[in-house]
């Protein structure tokens, strides 16, 4: 069987596609799998490093502004869309996939739309509670629309064929263990705070978590793992200005990027982060209490909707960025870590939300569509 996957732009679209591909390979070692990604996107690094082949098209999103600069850029975007459609058709014809799977992002649009026009069966996966534009555009032509959260169907056409699958996650997330993780990271029994803002870093999280990290460096009450991201290299100096030299504090693990998130999240007592769909799915599977800070700079404010799904189940605290201060963030973390009953309840409630067999559900849907298309 030949499988073509399209998704890119952010890790939130790429990692689900990689997880789906890994699940297919686990069931079908001889399966031929090809990714289609955007030129210059993160997928160009992440996909090959996961052992899969990738072809590229060039696509970008339209600007919503009506400024002269935006209008000019949108004209260029329109030309890119035409060439991306043509390139997508050529890739599909050359590879001749049995099915095409879209996981969102701009690159999914022309690829899945081209597959539908060429009568190749398609399925799409929506990671968020509030579907993106690409999902809305492609859903009617897809054989199945796989949802991570049931709330997403309220925003899509009722004629679509929906299946609740959850978000696909990497196998290491499913098997991570708290005590083993703490041992591997040389952590003791003091509370562990894990905080991060994504691979690029989130300035507001960095600015407001610095005070707590500086305090922990002095009073040693918490162990703290923090990733400041590609654009946050100034962070250690900020903590130093607050009176703590990170390099001299054994209870502080501050770095640019966390490449062993399975261990770090497993070891944590509370997680402070943005509200990307895959991150929240991992939090749920691991049963982690969290303080969530939705990014206001995303389409349809979807991170806020993702976060509120956990708040409604009493599994997380949400602080909107407009309300975020160092004092508020520190207070919420202290309150959670100081209330063992609430901390435990939050973790249990998060765990109840998890769909731990998402990979198997998604593979089953794909095989059902293939069987129908024979």
N, C-alpha and C positions, 0 to 999 in steps of 0.2 A: 504494500500500500504506500501511496505517496501523500504526504501531508504538507500543506503550505500554511505557514503562520505569519500573520501581519499584525504588528503592534510596536509602538515606539514612542520616542520623545522623552518619556520619563521612566524611571524604574518601575513606577506603578503600573505601566502598561507592558513593559518588557519582561519583568520577572514572572508575571502570570503566564506569559507565552512560553517562557523557558520551562516553568514548572509543568505546563501541559505537555510540552515536547518530551521532557524527561519521563513523564508518566506513560506516554505512548511508547517510548523506547523500552521502558521496563516491561510492558506487555508484549511488544513486538520488536525484538532486537534488530530485525532485518528491515524495519520501516525506513523509508526514505523521507527525510524531513528537511524542508527548506524554509528559511525565514526571509521576509522582505522587510527592510528597514529604511529609514530616512538617511540620506547622505549626511555624515557628520554627527549623527545622533549617538546617544549613549549605547544604543543597541550594537553599534559597530565594534564596540569593545566587549560588551557583556555576552553577546551571542556566541562569537567564536571561542571565548574563554570557557564557555559551557559545552563546547565540542560540537557546535552546529554550524552549518553553512549559511551564509546570508548574502542576498542580492540587494541592491540599493535602488531607490528612486529618490527624486528630489521634490519635496512638498513642504508647504508651510501653511499656517493658519491665516485667515483674514483678520485684519485689524477692525475693531468695532468703532473706532473714531472716524469722524468725517473731516479731519484736518487734511490740508493739501498733501502733507507728507504721507499720511495714512492712505489716502486715495491713490497716490502714485505707487505705494508699496502693494496695494491690493490689485492694481493692474498687473504688476509683476507676478503676484500670487496666482492670479487667474491663468496666466500663461503657464506657470509651473503646474497648475492643476491639469491642464490639457496634456502637457508632456508626461506627467505622472500617470495619467490614465493610459496613454499609449504604451509607456514602459511597463506598466502593470500587466497589460494584456499580453505583451511579448513574453514576459517572465512566466505567466500562467501557461501560455501555449507551449513554450519550450519545456517546462517542467512537467506539464500535464498532470496536475494533482488530482487525487480522487476526492479531496475535500479541502476547503479553505477555512481557516479559523482566524477570526479577528478578535484582538483583545483591546482595541481602542487606540486613541492617539491619531494624529493627522494621517499617518501612513496607512491606517486601516481603511480609510475612506475609499481612495482610488483602487486599492487592491481588491477589497471585498466587492465593491460595486462592479469592477471588471469581471470578477469571477461569476457574479450573478448574471451578467449579460452573456457570458460564455456558457451559461447553464451548468456551471460547476456548483455542487451543493455547498452552502456556507452555513456556518454557525458563528455566533458572536458571544463574547463574554463581557458582561458589564460588572465592574468591580465596585461601583459606588451606589449609594442610596439614591442619588440624583443622577440619572444617566447623562452622559456627555452628548454633544451634538452628533458625533460620529455614530453612536449607537442609535440615536433617534432616526438618523438618516437611513441606516442600513437595516433596521430591525424588521421592516415589513417584507423584505426580500429574503430574509434568513430562514432557514429551515427550523432553527431553534434559537431562542434568545436565552442564554444562561445567566442567571442573576445571582449575585453574591448576597443581596438583601432583598427580601420580598417587597419592601417598600418601593423599590424601583419601578415595579410594574404600573404603579399609579401614574407615572409620567410617560408611559409608552402606549402605543395603540393597542387596544384590547384584542385586536385580531391576531396579534403575534402569538407564536407558540412558545410560552414561557416554561422554564424549568429552574427551580431553585437548586443551585449547586454549591453555593459558597464560593470563596476565593481559593484558587489552587495555591498551595504553599510547598516550600522545599521540604523534603523528607527529614532533614536534620532538625527542623522546627518541631516536627511531630515527636521526635525521640529525645529531645533535650531534657535534662534532669537538673533540678536546682542544686542539690548537694554536689553532684559530680562537676557541675559548671563552676561552682564556687571553689572547689578544690583545684580545678584546672587554671582558674584565674588567680589563685593564691589569696582568696578573700576569706575573712573570718566571719564570725556570727553577727557582727554589727549590721544594722540596716544598710541595704545597698540601693542607691538611687541611680537609675540609668536615664540619661537625657541626651537628646539629639534633635537635629532639625533637618535631616536629609543630607545627601551627598554634597550639596553646595553650601549647606549651612543656613540657618534662619537667624538673621540679625537680632530680632526681638527676643528670641529664646536665649541666644548667647548673652545679650545685654542683661537680661533679668535673672538668669541662673547664676551669673558670676558671683553675686553676693553670697548665695548659699554655699557655693563651692569654696569661696574664701573663708567663710565661717567654719566649714567642715575641716579646712586645712588647719584651723586654729584649735577648735574644740574636739576634733577627731570623733564626733558623735556618729557621723555617717561615713560610709565608703561611697565614693561617687565615681561613676564612669560617664564621661561626657565627650561627645564628638562635636567639634565646632565647624566642620565642613570646609570646603575649598575656599570659600570667601571669608572665613573667620579666623585667619591666621593671627589676627591681632588679639585674640581672646586671652592667651596666657598673660600678655602684658596688662590686660584689663584686670585680671585676678590679682596680679602682682601689685597694681595700683591700690587694690583693696587690702593689701597687707599680707598676702599669701604667695609664696613661691611654690608653684605646683611641683617642680622637680624635687623639692625637699620634703614632700608629703607622701608617704607610702600609701595613705588611704585614698589618694586621688589618682585616677587614671584618665588623663585628658589627652585626646588625640584628634587628628583631623578627620579620620574616617574609621568606622567600626567595620572590620572585615570578618568578625566572628560574632555576628549579631545573635546567633543561636545560643552561644554561651553567655553573652552579656545579658540578654533578656531573661534567660533561664535563671540566672543568678540574682536578678533584681527583685526587690520588694515593692518598688513603685517605679513606673515608667513615665517620663515627661517627654512629650513629642508632639509633632504635627499629627494630622488625622487622615493620612493617605490610607486607602482601603486595604492594601496588603499589610501594612504595619498594624492596623487595627485587627485584622484577621489573625495575625501572629500573636498579638496581645490576648485575644480571646482564646486561642488554642492553648496558650501557656497559662491562662487564668491569672493575668497580671492586673492589679489595680493600676489606674493611670490618671495622670493630670494632662488633659488634652488642650492644645492651643491651636485651633484651626487656622490655616492660612487664609487670609481674606483675599488673596491674589490668585484665586483659581476660578475656573468656569463655573457658573451657576452656584457659587459658594458651596460646592459639594462637600468640602471637608467639614463644614459646620453640620450638615445633614448626617454625614458619617458619624461624627462625634455624638450627636444627640441620640442616635440609636443606642449607644452605650449608656448615656445618661438616663434615658427612659427605663432602662433595666437596672438602674442603681449599680453600675459597674465602673463609673468614671466620674471625674470632676472636669468640667469644661470652663476654661477662661478664654473669652474672646480677646483678640489682640488689643482691641481698643480699651479693654479693662485691665490689661496686663501690667503689673508693676513687680519690682523685686520683692516688695513686702507681701503682696498678695500671693505670689508664687511660693515663697518660702513658707507662708502661713498654711497654705493648702497642703504642702508636702509634710510639714510638721504635724498637722492635724491627722493626716492619714497614718503616718508612721507612729503616732502617739496613741492611736485607737486600734488595738489589735482586732477587736470584733468587727469594726467597720472595714478594716483592711482585708480581713478574711472574707467578709461578705462580698466586697467588691470583686475579689478574685474569683470566688465561686460563681457570682452572677455573670462575670465575663466568660468564664468557662462554659456556662450553660448556653451562651450565644454561639459558641463555636460550632462550625461544621467541619469536623475533623476528617471526614471522608470525601472532601470536595474533589480531590484528584480522581478518585474512583468514579464519582458521579459524572464528572466531565467526560471521562473516557467512555463511560456507558452511553452518554448522549451522542458522542461522536460516532460510535459504532452503530447506534440505532439509525442515525441519519444515513450512514453508509449503506446499511441493509435496505433502507427504504429506497435508495437510489439505484439499486441493482436492477 
